[in-house]
Amino acid sequence: MTKKVLMLHGVNHNMFGKRDPVQYGTITLAQIDERLQALAAELGVTLDSFQTNSEGAMCERIHRAFEDRRDAVLINAGAWTHYSYGIRDALAILECPIVEIHMSNIHAREAFRRHSVFAEVVQGQICGFGVESYLLGLRAAVADC
């Protein structure tokens, strides 16, 4: 049976390639998803990606991942990482490995970005490696499920 992984992209990620190239480079969300799909095929898993700028829609997609019995979830929630207890509580419902991802090193940025409200409910966090953070996260999630 093929393992099913869900990649959740958060607020403003649809603007990758245009916003703050110092932190995020010039890669677009479509290019990130292409790289993830290629690695998923190599690893023999299926990967669905979802992006939203709506916190409620993100929670509903996480609920659906629970109902669909996803084998692993990757999440780069962007700014929601630092304050969304709603998303944190939705993630806590999941019964699969969850890997938190950030392209930039959140621990070397502004003080408010150094705290993740998701930390207690995720398997681990990968940050600071640009697009490679996503690929490392996928590898970690697949190894853990």
KEZA-300241 format. One record per atom (N, C-alpha, C): x, y, z negated; residue in one letter. Coordinates in steps of 0.001 Angstrom, whole numbers, padded with zeros to 6 digits, always signed. Layout:
XYZA ...
This chain:
+000835-001189+000000M +000000+000000+000000M +000882+001255+000000M +000634+002157+000900T +001411+003385+001010T +001084+004332-000130T +002108+004861-000749K +001910+005817-001829K +001476+007155-001252K +000575+007827-001999K +000020+009103-001557K +000504+010211-002484K +001163+011201-001886V +001719+012326-002630V +001012+013600-002173V +000785+014499-003123L +000169+015788-002818L +001152+016902-003144L +001349+017811-002195M +002175+019002-002395M +001251+020193-002551M +001350+020867-003688L +000531+022038-003971L +001392+023298-003884L +001019+024194-002990H +001715+025476-002825H +000829+026567-003400H +001411+027436-004198G +000631+028445-004897G +000555+029794-004221G +000229+030730-005066V -000074+032102-004669V +001103+032749-003923V +000777+033378-002810N +001695+034113-001937N +002634+033234-001118N +002528+031935-001231H +003434+031077-000475H +003143+031100+001022H +001956+031488+001392N +001649+031660+002809N +002477+032792+003412N +003119+033591+002570M +003942+034710+003034M +005439+034382+003037M +005801+033120+002738F +007211+032744+002842F +007691+033083+004244F +008926+033518+004336G +009487+033957+005605G +009368+035453+005781G +008457+036071+005027K +008240+037512+005105K +008523+038203+003778K +008295+037512+002659R +008439+038165+001361R +009776+037842+000723R +010401+038834+000183D +011615+038740-000627D +012614+037698-000115D +013217+037950+001045P +014153+036967+001601P +015385+036723+000725P +015704+037640-000173V +016836+037419-001077V +016546+036222-001982V +015322+036113-002484Q +014948+035012-003367Q +014523+033763-002599Q +013804+033945-001491Y +013142+032817-000831Y +013662+032502+000564Y +014599+033285+001064G +015105+033037+002403G +014095+033422+003462G +014303+032913+004646T +013420+033255+005764T +012595+032066+006236T +012694+030962+005536I +011919+029775+005912I +010430+030021+005664I +009604+029524+006553T +008158+029688+006414T +007551+028477+005710T +006334+028641+005260L +005631+027529+004621L +005465+026364+005604L +005156+026672+006852A +005017+025606+007867A +006322+024835+008021A +007448+025528+007984Q +008748+024856+008100Q +009050+024005+006868Q +008676+024489+005695I +008837+023689+004476I +008019+022411+004594I +006767+022554+005007D +005907+021376+005146D +006443+020405+006199D +007014+020919+007292E +007618+020042+008307E +008762+019227+007710E +009600+019872+006923R +010728+019174+006289R +010216+018118+005314R +009176+018468+004556L +008597+017509+003611L +007982+016316+004342L +007282+016571+005434Q +006659+015490+006200Q +007715+014535+006758Q +008819+015092+007238A +009893+014247+007776A +010474+013363+006678A +010701+013923+005501L +011237+013127+004406L +010208+012109+003918L +008947+012496+003864A +007898+011554+003451A +007875+010345+004382A +007990+010573+005679A +008012+009467+006645A +009222+008571+006390A +010358+009190+006126E +011579+008430+005839E +011413+007584+004574E +010716+008134+003575L +010506+007429+002306L +009328+006454+002347L +008553+006494+003428G +007422+005584+003568G +006206+005960+002735G +006003+007266+002522V +004842+007737+001774V +004046+008697+002642V +002784+008881+002298T +001995+009906+002968T +001999+011146+002092T +002023+012303+002735L +002078+013575+002019L +001050+014523+002593L +000221+015040+001738D -000722+016095+002103D -000264+017367+001421D -000375+018494+002129S -000017+019787+001561S -001247+020667+001470S -001270+021487+000433F -002377+022398+000193F -001814+023703-000331F -002248+024820+000243Q -001845+026141-000237Q -003090+026976-000457Q -003078+027735-001551T -004167+028655-001823T -003656+029843-002608T -004365+030951-002448N -004124+032140-003264N -005196+032280-004328N -006037+031259-004476S -007128+031262-005440S -006848+030261-006556S -006776+030745-007774E -006501+029882-008918E -007584+028813-009091E -008818+029186-008880G -009909+028216-008986G -009806+027122-007947G -009466+027495-006722A -009304+026495-005657A -008157+025553-005982A -007095+026072-006607M -005976+025216-006999M -006440+024198-008040M -007193+024650-009032C -007706+023724-010051C -008612+022669-009427C -009468+023075-008508E -010365+022111-007861E -009580+021089-007045E -008495+021519-006391R -007686+020570-005610R -006970+019592-006533R -006538+020054-007694I -005918+019158-008674I -006945+018153-009175I -008165+018588-009433H -009223+017674-009858H -009458+016603-008798H -009452+017024-007535R -009649+016064-006445R -008488+015073-006376R -007275+015519-006681A -006121+014613-006705A -006314+013541-007768A -006901+013917-008892F -007208+012940-009944F -008231+011926-009430F -009298+012432-008824E -010350+011548-008299E -009826+010639-007189E -008903+011162-006372D -008319+010381-005274D -007222+009427-005747D -006873+009516-007016R -005838+008681-007624R -004504+008817-006886R -004074+010064-006707R -002785+010322-006083R -001675+009653-006879R -000645+009208-006183D +000473+008535-006837D +001481+009515-007427D +001525+010732-006879A +002421+011769-007396A +001945+013123-006879A +002274+014152-007644V +001931+015523-007263V +003168+016393-007428V +003439+017199-006404L +004477+018226-006454L +003771+019568-006525L +004276+020480-007329I +003645+021791-007399I +004677+022902-007490I +004522+023866-006601N +005196+025144-006713N +004064+026152-006816N +003719+026515-008023A +002573+027386-008258A +002928+028860-008168A +004194+029161-007930G +004598+030561-007870G +004347+031238-009207G +003846+032449-009172A +003635+033249-010390A +002698+032572-011389A +001797+031726-010916W +000887+031036-011849W +001648+030178-012857W +002850+029757-012489T +003682+028931-013368T +003824+029559-014749T +003842+030860-014795H +004213+031574-016010H +003031+031957-016893H +001799+031771-016388Y +000670+032212-017209Y -000639+031448-017007Y -000734+030549-016043S -002028+029924-015766S -002266+028687-016625S -002938+028901-017726Y -003301+027772-018581Y -004416+026945-017937Y -005188+027547-017041G -006194+026795-016308G -005560+025743-015412G -004544+026127-014662I -003835+025164-013810I -003084+024159-014675I -002489+024617-015748R -001782+023715-016662R -002717+022639-017193R -003907+023041-017610D -004867+022073-018149D -005376+021126-017070D -005521+021618-015844A -005917+020740-014739A -004815+019710-014480A -003559+020145-014465L -002451+019214-014251L -002400+018154-015347L -002737+018533-016567A -002689+017596-017701A -003672+016441-017534A -004672+016614-016680I -005653+015555-016424I -005036+014425-015599I -004067+014766-014765L -003487+013785-013847L -002791+012661-014604L -002832+011482-014022E -002214+010294-014613E -001042+009806-013769E -000463+010698-013002C +000658+010358-012120C +001815+011312-012403C +002992+010993-011880P +004114+011921-012044P +003829+013266-011367P +004227+014326-012043I +004104+015689-011518I +005493+016309-011566I +005922+016875-010443V +007215+017545-010389V +006970+019015-010052V +007475+019884-010912E +007390+021336-010712E +008594+021785-009887E +008329+022598-008874I +009359+023023-007923I +009362+024539-007812I +010573+025082-007700H +010741+026514-007390H +011939+026669-006468H +011797+027507-005451M +012913+027744-004540M +014009+028539-005228M +013636+029523-006033S +014634+030326-006734S +014891+029724-008119S +015990+030129-008722N +016298+029688-010087N +015543+030599-011040N +014385+030149-011506I +013542+030992-012349I +014233+031348-013661I +015203+030586-014080H +015895+030844-015349H +016939+031947-015223H +017230+032357-013992A +018192+033429-013757A +017497+034700-013271A +016177+034727-013384R +015415+035878-012890R +014862+036689-014050R +013848+037469-013799E +013251+038312-014830E +012793+037457-016008E +012800+038048-017193A +012475+037311-018419A +011113+036617-018329A +010111+037275-017759F +008775+036664-017708F +008733+035427-016827F +009685+035276-015899R +009704+034108-015003R +010424+032905-015612R +011050+033072-016741R +011859+032000-017320R +011055+030979-018100R +009784+031235-018293H +008928+030321-019059H +007909+029670-018129H +007762+028372-018251S +006747+027629-017490S +005711+027080-018458S +004461+027448-018241V +003392+026881-019074V +003100+025438-018670V +003687+024984-017561F +003488+023608-017101F +004484+022633-017720F +005532+023141-018329A +006665+022300-018763A +006241+021096-019592A +005247+021242-020429E +004835+020136-021298E +004080+019033-020572E +003601+019299-019364V +002772+018303-018677V +003400+017763-017392V +004585+018262-017023V +005247+017760-015811V +006388+016828-016185V +006757+015943-015255Q +007878+015034-015482Q +009185+015813-015543Q +009284+016831-014695G +010496+017622-014645G +010336+018802-013715G +011387+019613-013669Q +011376+020836-012884Q +012659+020892-012058Q +012506+021264-010794I +013655+021445-009916I +013576+022867-009374I +014634+023643-009590C +014594+025034-009145C +015980+025500-008716C +015974+026494-007839G +017211+027167-007481G +017898+026672-006229G +017328+025717-005534F +017985+025139-004364F +017279+025470-003051F +016461+026492-003049G +015744+026860-001835G +014838+025733-001376G +014781+025512-000080V +013923+024446+000451V +014349+023076-000067V +015624+022921-000395E +016088+021633-000932E +015389+021276-002238E +014923+022266-002986S +014168+021977-004211S +012956+021106-003899S +012283+021399-002789Y +011119+020605-002392Y +011518+019169-002079Y +012596+019009-001324L +013022+017675-000916L +013504+016861-002112L +014240+017489-003010L +014657+016819-004235L +013438+016432-005078L +012463+017325-005123G +011233+017045-005865G +010472+015857-005307G +010387+015779-003984L +009706+014644-003363L +010438+013350-003667L +011738+013368-003549R +012514+012159-003871R +012299+011737-005321R +012326+012696-006235A +012127+012390-007659A +010736+011839-007919A +009733+012432-007317A +008354+011993-007528A +008145+010570-007014A +008673+010285-005834V +008515+008957-005241V +009259+007903-006065V +010416+008265-006567A +011187+007318-007400A +010480+007014-008701A +009626+007936-009160D +008973+007806-010461D +007568+007208-010368D +007055+007010-009151C +005670+006493-009065C +005611+005062-008571C 
